[in-house]
Amino acid sequence: MKPGPRTSIRRFSRAITGRAMKHNVIFKREGHYSGMPNMEVLPDGRLVAAARVQTWAGHEPIGSWRAFVSDDEGASWTETDDPTIPYNWPGSTPREQLERIERVLPDGTYLCAGSSGSEYWPEERRAEAEELGLGIREHPPGAGLISVGGYKLFVQRSADKGVTWTRREWVLTGASIVAGNRPATTLEDGTILYHIYARDVGGDWLNHIWRSTDGGESWRLHPMGSARSKLYINETGMVEVSPGRVLALSRVEDEPRYLVERWSDDGGLTWTDPLRTEIWGFPAHLLKLRDGRILCAYGHRREPGGVRAVLSEDGGQTWDLDNMVVLRDDGGYASALNENSERWGSDMGYPVSIQLADDSILTAYYITESDRITHTAVTRWEA
């Protein structure tokens, strides 16, 4: 394990609902841009979080995907390159590491699966990408690269604790862009559900579930409802609210940009068409608490910018919007690395929550405050 920056920056605040909160930094450094975190509890009880870290402000990851551990329930974090930690397992690109899921299976097998993410091609291949109908995202000026498509799904496994890996890839036919979003959902019966969204060559956006019922040995791609709504639906959080019944809340790029809900009553095989909720914000992360309530945390990318959460006491049928929890309301600034740094910024959100041993909640996210350093942080609070 290599030494890394250890941070213990603490601030105390109180949301509009009166809940006491404690904020701590995972990674923050001037001249760096860090975001899109994930977080979970390790078998030894430590917490591990991972985030992208780069020196360019943008959503196309060209830097690194770094892991950080905490042995004090999120009060301080230390960077680690421990290869036994799933976030440190190898991947083809930082984008793949950002989007994939990782599991240590009961027999000790290491499993990664999901979207392989964008491929990085030299600028000279732009015409080839355009002829194939692949989506193109730009790299920062002077890089000489373009980010292309990301039109593949993959499964990667290791039976010797990461010494060697086997890998299989599939091309999603007719797709110009394929992306996934973590974390995946594991049902009570062991079924793994991973959300995929894709744009076809005609410009329509489609949603799928990458699903395994045998511990990652085999995978099937299932449509997530119909495409007839023509909504641009992408990043999706899922939770099993009761055995076999799964709720999904999804980000919609079309105005007015409320989250939409979809339901599956057969373990993710089939899904209802989307219906609009009254939750404004995106994307959402869903967590079933020990007392049965469902927690939805999400980014709030309009004034006051930050991170919010709502709770449901009836399995996600309704949400207590009257007691919305404001975790952060001090975001909304653009990164100092952004060329358009005078404008209001939306670099915040992408929360993921876990419940600690004392039943408090720890929510990780990224945010840009008035110092314009985009960074990853956590908030500990009572639900």
Buried (B, 14 or more C-beta within 10 A) or exposed (E): EEEBBEBEEEEEBEBEEEBEBBBBBBBBBEEBBBBBBBBBBBEEEBBBBBBBBBEBBBEBBBBEBBBBBBBEBBBBBBBBEEBEBBBBBEBBBBBBBBBBBBBBBEEEBBBBBBBBBBBBBEEEBEEEBEEEBBBBBEBBEEBEBBBBBBBBBBBBBBBEEBEEBEEEEBEBEEBBBBBBBBBBBBBEEEBBBBBBBBBBBEEEBBBBBBBBBEBBEEBEBBEBBEBEBEBBBBBBBBBBBEEBBBBBBBBBEEEEBBBBBBBBEEBBBBBBBBEEBEBBBBBBBBBBBEEEBBBBBBBBBEEEBBBBBBBBEEBBEEBEEEEBBBBBBBBBBBBBBBEEBEEEBBBBBBBBBBBEEEEBBBBBBBBBBEEBBBBBBBBBBEB
